[in-house]
Amino acid sequence: MTIFEDRFHLGPVDFVAVLKTALSRGGDFAELFFEYRLHSSIMMEEDIIKETAESVGLGLGVRVWAGEQTGYGYTNDLSPERMKKAARSAAAIALSASAPGPVADLVPRPPLSGLYPVLEPAESADLNRKIGLVKDAYASCLRVSPSIKKVKAGWGDLVQHVTIVNSEGLLVSDVRPMVKLTCVAIAEKGPVREYGFSGGGGRVGLEAFAAGRTPAVIGREAAEEALLLLEAADAPAGEMPVVLAAGDAGVLIHEAVGHLLEADFHRKKTSIFWNKMGARVGSELVTIYDDPTIPASRGSYAVDDEGTEPRRTLLIENGVVSGLLTDKLSAKILGRPLTGHGRRQDYSEIPIPRMANTYIAAGPHDPEEIVKSVNRGFYARRLTGGQVEDSGKFTFSVSLGYLIENGRLTRPVKQATLIGTNIDILNQICMAGTDLEFGQQTGTCGKEGQHVPVNDGCPTLKIASMTVGGRG
């Protein structure tokens, strides 16, 4: 039994009534997205717990199609009258002279299983237990050095209940957990101030912080990064070989490639890849996937926000464009298969094609040999994001990097920018490590005003030549 049946007493009879109302003005497809979410957060700063907060979200989004025309309405009141009012609003936008489409008998379908390995659910854990995790990270960060002058440690947990119903007879529900623990360290040396960051989490419970990425590790890593940056020199500038570190540098693949393979950009012909299906755009070492079915990962889900079962999707295979991330509308218009990447921020938004867990596959090279192959170059340890144009041109900020001199990492450097175009960089990848890693499970991706949790990853990668912007 879902929370919508148990707490709000909604069942198939209610769903069918709203669907019929949504189709009453001639639509040929209607969909209901029910959402109930519980969120809590904690913030520690200046040696005290400065904030704790809890919030509840509840609502229904109603979508109607008439051909390629979309109507959308939503409400945060699940009474029969307000649900039908939202349905009538959507129907009026997708007005059609055609006869209303049928509503098929609803057939419940289970979501994928095994994606959320939660042993200690955050939503039912005592507040003091969560505060203890935040305090541990905070204290661990401060202990590293007297040069750490300020620390911010934060916690967030979410459980999202969704039920998706449509006029084709689909009825599926999912309960999605999420936790995140983060730490920001501020180190000072004279007039110089630097920031370090670390975090962890995913679709797991509190047990995830008992080993591996414990609060102590997260706090220490944030402090060590800030201290390292205090001693860092300005980055060099110019064309040079660049090595991307495994894991966190995957954000470059996410931004520079992943977005441009979301199907709505192809439908609108605004992506540089829109006419390159089957074309070579990178070296044979470049194979890129997006996989919403990785257990425990921040970007994973057992059913997408349109009720489609997600699947690992091959986007680029050995340098050749092979696939797109689709939602129902883009798949219908482009004649592409459904991949289960229709996602929305919440019930008040329409679903659009979005990434989940995007990564470039591991290659054949030893990571140490990749660094040793560079006489003079730049090693990008952690990227903080960047800007990418539809043309594929991008700039990325590197929060922490190193010089590579005579095949070794030497001085830490800061304030570097990576500049290039995605197709050029994909073709410049000449070595790929065996060490595929994912990021810290703290990322959120924005698109068209909507924000959803994501993750990304990569092995150690060597780019033969790339523009590095710096002051050195």
C-alpha positions, 0 to 999 in steps of 0.5 A: 500500500502506498502512502497515497492510499494509506494516508490520503485514501486515494485509489484507482477509482480516484485516478481514473476520474481525474484522468477522464477529466484531464482528457475531457477537452480532446487530449489523447494522453493524460498522466498524473504525478503524485508526490509526498516528500519529507526533508530535514536539514542541519547546519553547524557553524561557529561551534554551534548548531545554527539551524535545523529544519524540516519540511513537507511537500505534497501535491499532484501534477497533471499533464495532458497531450494533444498531438505535440501540444502539452497542457499542465496543471498542479495542486497541493490539495489532494481533494477530489475537487482540487485534483479535477480543477488541476486536470481541467486547467491542463485540459484547457491548455491542450485543447483539441477538437478530437474526441477524448482519448480512452483511459485504459484499465490500470495495471499496477507495476512494481518498480526496479528493486535493489537500488536503495540499500538502506539499513538505517532510514534517515527519516526515522532516525533520531535528530540527535543521531544526525546532529552527532554526524554533523558535529563529528565532521565539524570537529574533525575538520577543526582538528587538522590545523590551527590555520582552519579558521572557520568550518561549516558542516551540513546535513540533508536527508529526503524521502520522496514518495511518488505514484505515476498513473497514466491513461495507457493503464500504467500505475507505478510507485516508488519511495526514494531515500537520499542523504548528504553530509558536507563540510566546508573548511576555510583556511587562512594564512596572512591575507590569503584565504582558501576554501576546501570541500568534501562530502558524501551520501547517496540513496542510502541510510545513516549506516553509510557513514559508519565506514569509508566516507565517515564524518571524520574523513569528510571533515579531514578532507575538507581541511586538507584541501583548504590547507593545500590551496594556501600553499598553491601557486597560480596555475600556468597558462597555455596549451599543454597536456592535461590529465583529469583525475578519476572521479570528481573530474567526471563533471566535465563529461557531465557538462560538456557532453551529457547535456548535449545528448539529452533528447530535447536539445536534439528535438530543438536542434540546439545541440552540436550533436543533433545531426551526428547520430552514428558519427565519430566525435571522439577517440576510440577510448571514449565510451560514455554511459548514463545509468540510473540503475547503479545501486545507492548512487545519488542519481539513481531511481527505480522508476523515472518521473513518467513511470518508465523503467530506467536502463543504462544508456550508451551515449557514445561508443568508442568515439561514435554517437550511439544514443540519446537520453529520452523522455516520453515526448522526445522519444515520440517525436524523434522516434527514439527508444524510451530510456527512462530519463524523464525527470522533474524537480517536483510535482509542479514541473513537467518532466524533461530529459535529464542525466542521472549517473553519467560516466566515461568508461574505464580504459586500458591504461595504468593511471600511474603510467598516464601521469608518467607519460607527461613531461610538462602539463597540468593535473586537474584534481577537482573541478567546481563546474563551468559553462557550456554553450550549445555549440560545445564550447566550454570553460571549467574552473579547477578548484585544485590542480597540480603541475606535472613535471617530468612525469610526476605531480609536483606543486599544487596550483589554483585558479585554473580554467580549462577551455575548449570545445567538446568534440575537440577534447573528445578527440584529444583523449589519448589515454584512459585509466583502468580506475573508474571512480564516481564523485562524492555523491553531493551533486545537483544539476540545474536545467530550465530552472529545475534541479535534480540529484545527479552523480558523475564519474570518470577514470584518469584521462589524458587529453593530449593538448588543451588550453589552460587559463591561469596567471602563471 
